[in-house]
């Protein structure tokens, strides 16, 4: 929908160009060429003339195709103007750098005025061309009757006149609402709760994207009988975007039936409201709040404090920022509807009074349509109403195969609902959001990467704020998150996702200017296209790039790899040469995950390139010509493991800000890296002894942020050099890694130890540092700055490998330290009071949550410590792990009130006694010495025990003491059969998961665990049977591997009558068994079946599959002798068949195989 492009880009684009025109570099460039006709001034006047009518044009585009076309042509011209000024700025920068080599200012001036450059004539010609286009557009604006706005020229951005949304009311038809019962109950519980500690009226905010059902949920709550009984007064007010304190106050009074109609004085209105609320228990619902002005809210809420203590306010809003401004006591993030509820809602609107079972094909199509709605009720209702009016197979398929956001806004509420949030964005956020149309649906956004792309595209220019572009980008991104345009991923907190419908919206507003190639190749790319992304999965080779050779305005080309594994797109040298010669204006180029072994010299043609991503490629070297890309800001080389070094002239990339070489093969830095004064990301720095490659190069890089790893510190032989690295002034760094590398062949270890101590002393970081890792440090002690007053903000410390360090620093005095890991410290024998900070009055380790010791071969004693003033050290500790400390005898502090997880592994002399007052939920004991079973905790939920002695001494006690145990793992038992007779009278109802590995006894008392839902048995060659025969009747998942004797008795397990079993995995050689499964072996309820590594199995038994009417998936992995699947047929219910590493099956059942016809009806077939 190209008609929306104006709103997405133009307002911010004008400001970017105006800022460019005002820059001294641009002005000096034109002045130095004495362009007498004042082209620059004329360009500025023409732009101003058009900018003044921009708002009117953006509003009228919906009604006038001619205005829409005018805006498209304007956008195209704006791109040309941006490009032109970008080239001028690049040329000016180049000439400045060359002028630096002149010996005097007169020579510099001579350089600018006397050299004849063909570029000058080209620029003059192109400025005139842009001017002519702008003049033509200016003439057309008059013919179109576009009107000048009063604010134009004085205000950045465009004020949208938004489609009117009907005001909400408190009434609701509950019969048409699905899936919100639990949400309603949770909010009602909060509203009725008396456990609230607020000085003002508690405010609960419902936050979510447009159309998700915030108002509907609030209506359900408002009309609940319990709410009616609880509150003396109730008021519902629809606020919307025009937050006027007088108007809202009047609306509240009117809802309370207390309004004097003609009153306009705020003071008198608030006095009325005060009198109405005083001493009353009231509920006020403020629906659809957009106000982000704190002072306005403060004024509005003054009368609310006169209500009784049980009063509550419920706010619905799209942004967390609003929720923050109103000082919400609780935020309720509304989630999309579940699939089942989506279908119920869809049926109500699409089928109306018809029976869906009579229309199976429409049910199939409809279920796919609602998947596109992403759980958004408003989208489902709008589409349902459209489809109900077009109740035919043809029309439904037509809707399914089209972009739902290309529907006219008059066809339903769906477009205005989502676009309302979009239109309300400032112009600079509109461009940033629209750019996200390049990313495929479901893409997981990394904030830093997206900000770097925005920078490269110039989307962070034009904001006259004294902040770096990175800081500005963070604010923009956080703003979009707060407005629900991004949502935090459930998988990782640092990753964000965009709702599919918002992705569609971004694609809609970006129009032809952004193209995402997916599903099929695009032959005819629109000439306006400036940004292209493509997927490896869908593109077979690099020939598709030939289709973009004529896109001479292309600014962005990004490759995406949608799935892990598989081959990437091969990029040949010939294609690169043609591409770089014809597409010269690229700002962003990503060949990430492509099959790329070499980057050609022609990359130097891309003078405007700002972002280059070659991550996950096989590239071995970068051409020296890359150092001519003076605009380059970001160079990403992650996992380029064949790349050994960077070009020697990398320091010429004076605008470089982000250099990411994590997990690459680079072991040496280019010289004079310290000249890159704008560098913010430098993931690794390798030190050499030669000048220009040493640690002093870090001295001027004070803008570094994030994580910096300094490697080969053994090459620093003079601590004075380390001081010059100036780490103390690098206040933006959050994480440092100090790594002393290979020390093989050293002559004097004592001297080296002293040097390392002095070097580490000189590397004192800034006090803002949060995470610190030190590897292979061999000083005898740590410098004083490891104490709390020097690095008060540390939250994580990892110390790895030291031969000569005998004492640990006073880590206990770090006030915010949450994680401490110490491993391979071979000189530590005693951890004593110095570890806590014995000379301090502060409570040690008051924030520590995770503490780990590993491979401390000399450690014998961990001394207890009495905290001063009766305080408790380690009071917040949640996880304690001690691994491979063979001489440690007794170590655990006896009072760890917060401990939840305890791991003791391979501590042969360790006497395990459990801390008091600890609610330990998770316990791992591996090959330990004496375990004091009488002290066994009774709060365990998850236990892993390994080794015969440990199992014999404590497993019975664990089961006796822990009635709520949920998961038990037992490994490596070589003793006789355990009777566990004392357990017969005890129930273990909560134990749901049992894993047995390396059980070398002949039987196992499975009968004790009557409520198991998951059982995993691995590598138990002597195990023959389960005590009392059959499996628990509750079992849902069963996996057996490497248990030949047990598998031989499989018909005694009672599987056929185990109706709870849904998944069965078996891996066995099947001695003397040619066909599997036997008739009536598996239960008819089985859903998933896995045959893995069954090396001697030759056939599958049709009779064993005959009754499996519920089987959904069948997986066969690593069965080399298996020749065929069931002769007659697999169950009709089967939807997934996966065959891997089965050569005979692959030959017969692949698409051109003789038996393909027997399985081709299965929806998903994968054969590898």
SEFIBA-658431 format. One record per residue (C-alpha): residue in three letters; x, y, z. Coordinates in steps of 0.2 Angstrom, whole numbers, plus 5000, padded with zeros to 4 digits. Example, Ala and Ser with C-alpha at 12.3 -4.5 7.8 and 13.67 -1.06 7.14 Angstrom:
% SEFIBA-658431
ala506249785039
ser506849955036
//
This chain:
% SEFIBA-658431
unk500050005000
unk501150144993
unk499950274999
unk500550265017
unk502450285012
unk502350475014
unk501950465033
unk503250335035
unk504750425028
unk504550605022
unk504450705037
unk506050635044
unk506850635027
unk506650825026
unk507450855042
unk508950745038
unk509250835022
unk509051005030
unk510350955043
unk511450895029
unk511251065020
unk511751155036
unk513351055039
unk514951145037
unk515751015026
unk514351025013
unk514351215013
unk516251225012
unk516251094997
unk515051204987
unk515851364992
unk517651304987
unk516951264970
unk516251444968
unk514551384961
unk513951554956
unk512151514953
unk511851464972
unk511251294968
unk511351244987
unk510251394992
unk508951354978
unk508851174983
unk508451225001
unk507151344996
unk506251214985
unk506351084999
unk505551215011
unk504151254999
unk503651074998
unk503851035016
unk502551165020
unk501151065012
unk501750895017
unk500450875031
unk498950915019
unk499650795006
unk499850655018
unk498050675024
unk497250695007
unk498150544999
unk496750425004
unk495550524994
unk496550574979
unk497550454968
unk498450604961
unk499050664978
unk499650484981
unk500650474965
unk501350644969
unk501950584986
unk502750434978
unk503750544966
unk504250654980
unk504850514990
unk505950454975
unk506650624973
unk507050634992
unk508050474990
unk509050554976
unk509350714986
unk509950615001
unk511050504990
unk511750664982
unk512250744998
unk512950585005
unk514150574990
unk514650754993
unk514950725011
unk515950575007
unk517050664994
unk517250815006
unk517850695019
unk519050615007
unk519850775002
unk519950835020
unk520950675024
unk522150695010
unk522350885014
unk522950825031
unk524550775023
unk524850955016
unk526151055026
unk525251215028
unk523451295028
unk523851385012
unk524251215003
unk522651155010
unk521651295003
unk522551274987
unk522051094987
unk520151134988
unk520151274975
unk521451234961
unk521251044958
unk520051014944
unk518950864948
unk517650784936
unk516650744951
unk516250934953
unk515350944936
unk514450784940
unk513850854956
unk513251014949
unk512350924935
unk511450814947
unk510950954959
unk510151044944
unk509250884940
unk508550864958
unk508051044957
unk507151024941
unk506150884949
unk505750984965
unk505151134954
unk504051014944
unk503350944961
unk503151114968
unk502151174953
unk501051014954
unk500751044973
unk499851204967
unk498851124954
unk498350984967
unk497751124978
unk498851074993
unk498851195007
unk500251265018
unk500051215036
unk500351355049
unk501651255058
unk502651205043
unk504451245043
unk504451275062
unk504051105068
unk504950935064
unk503750795060
unk501950785054
unk500350785065
unk499150655059
unk497350675058
unk496950495064
unk495450395059
unk494150425072
unk493950275084
unk492250265092
unk492250305111
unk492250145122
unk490850115134
unk490750005150
unk489449885142
unk490049725134
unk489249575126
unk490049435136
unk489349295124
unk490549355111
unk492149355122
unk493349205123
unk494849165132
unk494949305144
unk494249215160
unk495849195168
unk496449365164
unk494849435172
unk495049335187
unk496849395190
unk496349575188
unk494849565199
unk495949475212
unk497149625212
unk495749755213
unk494949665228
unk496649635237
unk496949725253
unk498749695253
unk499249855245
unk500549975251
unk500250135241
unk500250315248
unk498950355234
unk497550265225
unk498350105218
unk498350095199
unk498249935189
unk498749965170
unk498249845156
unk499649855143
unk499549785125
unk499549825107
unk498049895098
unk496649775095
unk497249645108
unk495749665119
unk496249785133
unk494549875133
unk493549715132
unk494449645147
unk494249805156
unk492349795152
unk492249615159
unk493049675175
unk491949825177
unk490349735175
unk490749585186
unk489549565201
unk491049555213
unk491649725208
unk489849795209
unk489749735227
unk491449795232
unk491449975226
unk490250115231
unk490550215215
unk491050165198
unk491550275183
unk492050225165
unk492950365155
unk493650345137
unk495150455137
unk495950435119
unk497350545113
unk496650715117
unk497150715136
unk496350875142
unk496250875161
unk494650985161
unk493850875149
unk494350715158
unk493850785175
unk492150825167
unk491950655160
unk492250575177
unk490950685185
unk489750645172
unk490050465174
unk489650485193
unk488150585188
unk488750745197
unk489250865183
unk488651045182
unk488451055164
unk489251225159
unk490651225172
unk492351245164
unk493451305178
unk494651165183
unk494651215201
unk492851205203
unk492751045194
unk494050965205
unk493151025221
unk491550945214
unk492450785211
unk493250795229
unk491550805237
unk490850665227
unk492350545231
unk492750595249
unk492650435260
unk491950325246
unk492650165239
unk492750205221
unk493350115205
unk493850225190
unk494250155173
unk495250265161
unk495150175144
unk496450205130
unk497650325139
unk498950405128
unk499550545138
unk501450545141
unk501450715151
unk501850685169
unk501250855175
unk499550835167
unk499250675176
unk499850745192
unk498550875191
unk497150755186
unk497350635201
unk497350765215
unk495450735219
unk495750545219
unk496650545236
unk495050595245
unk494250425242
unk494350285254
unk495850165256
unk494950025246
unk494850135230
unk495650075214
unk496050145196
unk496150035181
unk497050105166
unk497150035148
unk498550095137
unk499650035123
unk501350095130
unk502250055146
unk502850235146
unk501050285150
unk500950155164
unk502550215171
unk501950395171
unk500350355180
unk501450265193
unk500550095191
unk500649985206
unk500449835195
unk500649805176
unk499649675167
unk500349635150
unk498949565140
unk499449415129
unk498649355112
unk497249235113
unk497549045113
unk497248955097
unk495648865103
unk494949035108
unk495449115092
unk494448975083
unk492849005094
unk492849185090
unk493149165072
unk491749035070
unk490549155079
unk490949295066
unk491349195050
unk490049055051
unk488649155061
unk487249035063
unk487948905051
unk488648735057
unk490548725053
unk490548535052
unk489548555036
unk490948655028
unk492548555031
unk493548645017
unk493048815024
unk493548755041
unk495248705034
unk495548875025
unk494848965040
unk496048885052
unk497548945041
unk496749115041
unk496649135060
unk498549085061
unk498949245052
unk497949345065
unk499249305078
unk497949285092
unk497349465090
unk495449475093
unk495149635083
unk495949555067
unk494949395069
unk493349485071
unk493649595056
unk494149455045
unk492749345051
unk491449475047
unk492249495029
unk492249315026
unk490449295033
unk489849415019
unk490849315006
unk490349135011
unk491149034997
unk492748934995
unk493449044981
unk493249204992
unk494049125007
unk495549054998
unk495749224990
unk495849305007
unk497049175013
unk498249204999
unk498249395000
unk498949515012
unk497549555025
unk498249735027
unk497949775009
unk496149775013
unk495349945012
unk495150035028
unk493250045025
unk493149855025
unk493349845044
unk494149905060
unk495749805058
unk496849925049
unk496350085059
unk496649985075
unk498449945072
unk498850095061
unk498250205075
unk499850165085
unk500850185070
unk500150355065
unk500450415083
unk502350385081
unk503450535079
unk504150535061
unk505850475066
unk505150315074
unk504050285059
unk505550265048
unk506350155060
unk504850045061
unk504550035043
unk506349985040
unk505849825050
unk504849765035
unk506449695028
unk506449565042
unk505549395040
unk504049355051
unk504649275067
unk506349355066
unk507249375083
unk507949555084
unk509549595092
unk509349775098
unk511149825095
unk511149745077
unk509549835073
unk510250005079
unk511849985069
unk510749955053
unk509650105057
unk511350205059
unk511950145042
unk510350195034
unk510450365041
unk508850345051
unk509650415067
unk510150575059
unk509150735059
unk508850735078
unk509750885085
unk510050805102
unk511750805110
unk511850615111
unk512750485101
unk511850395087
unk511950235097
unk511150315112
unk509850385101
unk509550215094
unk509350135111
unk508050265115
unk507050245099
unk507050055101
unk506550065119
unk505150185114
unk504550055101
unk504549915114
unk503650025126
unk502350055113
unk502149865110
unk502949865092
unk504249745099
unk503949615112
unk505349535123
unk505649355117
unk505149215129
unk506749125125
unk508049255129
unk507849425138
unk509049515126
unk508049465110
unk506449545104
unk505149485092
unk503849575082
unk502049525080
unk501649455063
unk500249585061
unk501449725065
unk502649645052
unk501249655039
unk500949835044
unk502849875042
unk502749795025
unk501249895020
unk501950065025
unk503650035017
unk502750005000
unk503849974985
unk505350054993
unk505749895004
unk505649724996
unk505749555006
unk506049414994
unk505349255001
unk504349114995
unk504749144976
unk506049234966
unk505549414960
unk505849444942
unk505249624940
unk505849724955
unk505049894956
unk506250034950
unk505850124967
unk506549984977
unk507950044988
unk508049905001
unk508049714998
unk508149565010
unk508149385005
unk508149215013
unk509449075010
unk508148945012
unk507149004997
unk508549054985
unk509548914976
unk511049004970
unk511749184967
unk510949204950
unk509449284958
unk510649434961
unk510649464942
unk508849524945
unk509449674955
unk510849734944
unk509749864937
unk509149934955
unk510450064954
unk509650154969
unk509850004980
unk510450054997
unk510249895007
unk510549705003
unk510349585017
unk510449395018
unk509449305031
unk509649125036
unk507949075043
unk508448895049
unk510048825057
unk511048705047
unk510948675028
unk511948765015
unk512048945012
unk511949044996
unk513549034986
unk514149204981
unk515449194966
unk516749324962
unk516049364945
unk514349404953
unk515249514966
unk516149614953
unk514549644943
unk513549684958
unk514849804965
unk515149894949
unk513249924946
unk512549944963
unk513750084969
unk512650164982
unk512450024995
unk512450075013
unk512149905020
unk512749745013
unk512549575022
unk513249415015
unk513049325032
unk512949135032
unk513349135013
unk514549025005
unk515849155002
unk517749115002
unk518349284995
unk517849464995
unk518449544978
unk519449704977
unk517949794969
unk517149814986
unk518049984986
unk516750044973
unk515450054987
unk516050224994
unk514450245004
unk514450075013
unk514250095031
unk513749915037
unk514649755031
unk514249585038
unk515249435033
unk514849335048
unk514749145047
unk515649135030
unk517249045025
unk518249205020
unk520049185022
unk520649365020
unk519949535017
unk520549635002
unk521649795006
unk520449894996
unk519149875010
unk520150015019
unk519550135006
unk517750125013
unk517950285023
unk516050285028
unk516150105035
unk515450105053
unk515049925056
unk516149775051
unk515449605058
unk516549455056
unk515849335069
unk516349145067
unk517449185052
unk518549045058
unk519649045042
unk520049225043
unk521749245052
unk522049435051
unk521349605047
unk522049725033
unk523549825039
unk522749995034
unk521149965044
unk521550125054
unk521050225038
unk519250175041
unk519050335052
unk517250315054
unk517250135061
unk516250115076
unk515849935078
unk517149795075
unk516549625080
unk517749475077
unk517049355090
unk517449175087
unk518449215071
unk520149145067
unk520949315070
unk522449315082
unk523349475077
unk522749655076
unk523149775063
unk524349915068
unk523850085074
unk522050025078
unk522050165091
unk521750295078
unk519950235076
unk519450365089
unk517550335086
unk517650145090
unk516350085102
unk516349895099
unk517949805099
unk517649625105
unk519449565105
unk521149645106
unk522749535103
unk524349615110
unk526049605101
unk527749665107
unk528049775092
unk527649965092
unk525949995084
unk525249825089
unk525449845108
unk524249875122
unk524550065121
unk523450065106
unk521950055117
unk522350215126
unk521250335116
unk519850225113
unk518750285127
unk517150265119
unk517250075119
unk515649995126
unk514949815129
unk516349685131
unk518149695127
unk519349545128
unk521149585129
unk522249425124
unk524049385124
unk524449485140
unk526049385142
unk526749505128
unk526549655140
unk528249665148
unk528249845154
unk526749885166
unk526950075160
unk526250015144
unk524749945153
unk524450105162
unk524350195145
unk522950075139
unk521950195150
unk520550065155
unk520150175170
unk519350305158
unk518350185148
unk516750215158
unk515550135145
unk516349955146
unk515249835155
unk516349675153
unk518149645153
unk519149485149
unk521049475154
unk521849325146
unk523649275148
unk524049155134
unk525349025131
unk526849035143
unk527748885136
unk529648905136
unk529749045150
unk531449045158
unk531049135175
unk529349105181
unk529649205197
unk530049365187
unk528549335176
unk527449315191
unk527949485197
unk527749565180
unk525949495179
unk525549565196
unk526149735191
unk525249725174
unk523649675182
unk523849825194
unk524049945179
unk522449875171
unk521249945184
unk519549965175
unk518250105177
unk517150085192
unk515650065181
unk516249885176
unk514949745179
unk515749585173
unk517649535175
unk518449375169
unk520349335172
unk521149185163
unk522849105166
unk523449245178
unk525049185187
unk525349325200
unk525549275218
unk524149385223
unk522849505216
unk522949695216
unk522049805228
unk520749865215
unk519949695216
unk519149765232
unk517349835234
unk517750025234
unk518650015217
unk517349915208
unk515749935217
unk514649885202
unk515349715198
unk513949585197
unk515049435190
unk516849375192
unk517649225184
unk519449175189
unk520049035178
unk521748945180
unk523249005191
unk524748915197
unk525549035209
unk524049135217
unk523949085235
unk522649205242
unk520949265235
unk520449455235
unk519149515247
unk517749485235
unk516549485250
unk516549675250
unk515849695233
unk514049755237
unk513149695221
unk514149545216
unk512949405211
unk514049275203
unk515749215208
unk516649065199
unk518449015203
unk519248865194
unk520948785192
unk521748885205
unk523048765210
unk523948865224
unk522448895235
unk522548785251
unk521448885262
unk520049005259
unk519949115275
unk519349275282
unk520249375268
unk519049305256
unk517649395265
unk518549555269
unk519049525287
unk519549715290
unk517749775285
unk516249815295
unk515149775280
unk514149615279
unk515149505266
unk514349435251
unk512649515254
unk512049505236
unk512949345230
unk511749215222
unk512949095213
unk514549025220
unk515648895211
unk517348815214
unk518048695202
unk519648595200
unk520548665216
unk521848525218
unk522648595233
unk521148665242
unk520948585259
unk519948705270
unk518548835269
unk518548935285
unk516948995292
unk516649175295
unk515649275308
unk514849425300
unk514949585310
unk513549655320
unk512649485319
unk512349495301
unk512349345289
unk513549325275
unk513049235260
unk511249265265
unk510649275247
unk511649125240
unk510449015229
unk511748905220
unk513348825227
unk514348715217
unk516048625222
unk516748505208
unk518348405208
unk519148465224
unk519948305230
unk520748365246
unk519348465253
unk518648385268
unk517248495275
unk516748655268
unk514948705268
unk514448855278
unk513148795290
unk511848935288
unk511348975270
unk509549025271
unk509249055253
unk510148905246
unk509048815232
unk510348715222
unk511848615229
unk513148525218
unk514548415226
unk515548325212
unk517048215213
unk517648275231
unk518248105237
unk518748165255
unk517248285257
unk516148255271
unk514448315265
unk513448395279
unk511948505273
unk511648685278
unk510348725291
unk508848825287
unk509048805268
unk507648765257
unk508648665244
unk507648615229
unk508948545218
unk510348425224
unk511748345214
unk512948225222
unk514348135211
unk515648015218
unk515848095235
unk516548035251
unk515548025267
unk513748095266
unk512848125282
unk511148065277
unk510348105293
unk510548295288
unk509748265271
unk508548415267
unk506748375266
unk506248515253
unk507048425237
unk506148435221
unk507548375209
unk508948255213
unk510448185203
unk511548055211
unk513047965203
unk514147825209
unk513747665219
unk514247725236
unk513247885235
unk511747785229
unk511847655243
unk512047785256
unk510747915252
unk509547875239
unk508347785251
unk508447935264
unk508148055250
unk506547965245
unk505947945263
unk506248125268
unk505648215252
unk503748175249
unk503648315235
unk505148255225
unk504748285206
unk506248225197
unk507548095201
unk509148045191
unk510247895196
unk511847865187
unk513247725188
unk512647595200
unk513747435201
unk513147365217
unk511947225221
unk510047235220
unk509347365231
unk507747315241
unk507247485248
unk506047385259
unk505747535270
unk505047635255
unk503547515252
unk502447605264
unk502847775258
unk501947855243
unk502947955230
unk501548035222
unk502448195216
unk503848105207
unk503548125189
unk505148105180
unk506447965183
unk508047945173
unk509147785176
unk510847775168
unk512247645170
unk511247535182
unk512147375183
unk510947275194
unk509747155186
unk508147235193
unk507447405198
unk506047445210
unk504947545198
unk503347495207
unk503747625221
unk503447765208
unk501547755204
unk501347925196
unk502747935184
unk502448025168
unk504148015161
unk505447865162
unk507147865153
unk508247715154
unk510047725146
unk511447605145
unk510947475158
unk511547315150
unk511247205165
unk509447265169
unk508247125165
unk506647175173
unk505647295184
unk505147235201
unk503347175200
unk503347185182
unk502347315173
unk502547505171
unk501647635180
unk499847665173
unk500147855173
unk501647845161
unk501647965146
unk503447965139
unk504547805139
unk506347805132
unk507447655132
unk509247645125
unk510647515127
unk509647395138
unk509647235128
unk509047115142
unk507647235147
unk507047255129
unk507047065127
unk505647065140
unk504647205132
unk503047105131
unk503047085150
unk502947275152
unk501047285149
unk501247425136
unk499647385126
unk498547425141
unk499547585145
unk498347705138
unk499247855146
unk500747825135
unk500947955121
unk502747945116
unk503947795115
unk505747795110
unk506747645108
unk508547615103
unk509147435103
unk510047305092
unk508547195092
unk509547025093
unk508546895085
unk507147015080
unk506847045062
unk505147135063
unk504547265075
unk503347305084
unk502447145088
unk500547135087
unk499747215102
unk501347275109
unk501047465108
unk499547545116
unk498247615103
unk498347795111
unk500247805106
unk500547975097
unk502447975093
unk503547835090
unk505447835088
unk506547695082
unk508447755085
unk510047655081
unk509147485078
unk510547425068
unk509947245066
unk508147285063
unk507647235045
unk505747265044
unk504247345052
unk502747235057
unk501047295049
unk500047205062
unk500947305076
unk500347465068
unk498647415063
unk497847475079
unk498847635081
unk497447755076
unk498147905086
unk499947895079
unk500448065073
unk502348055070
unk503547915066
unk505347945067
unk506647815061
unk508547865064
unk510047765060
unk509247595055
unk510447535041
unk509647365038
unk507847425039
unk507147385021
unk505347435021
unk503947515031
unk502347415035
unk501747325019
unk499947375019
unk500047555025
unk500447665039
unk499047735050
unk497947865042
unk498247975057
unk500047995053
unk500548175049
unk502448165051
unk503648035044
unk505548075047
unk506847955040
unk508747985043
unk510247885040
unk509247735034
unk510047705016
unk508847565011
unk507347655016
unk507947815008
unk508247724991
unk506447654991
unk505447794998
unk506247954992
unk505248054979
unk505847954964
unk505847794973
unk504847644970
unk503847654986
unk503547844986
unk501747824982
unk501447734998
unk501947885009
unk501548034998
unk499948065006
unk500748105023
unk500748295025
unk502548305031
unk503948185025
unk505748215028
unk507048095022
unk508948125024
//
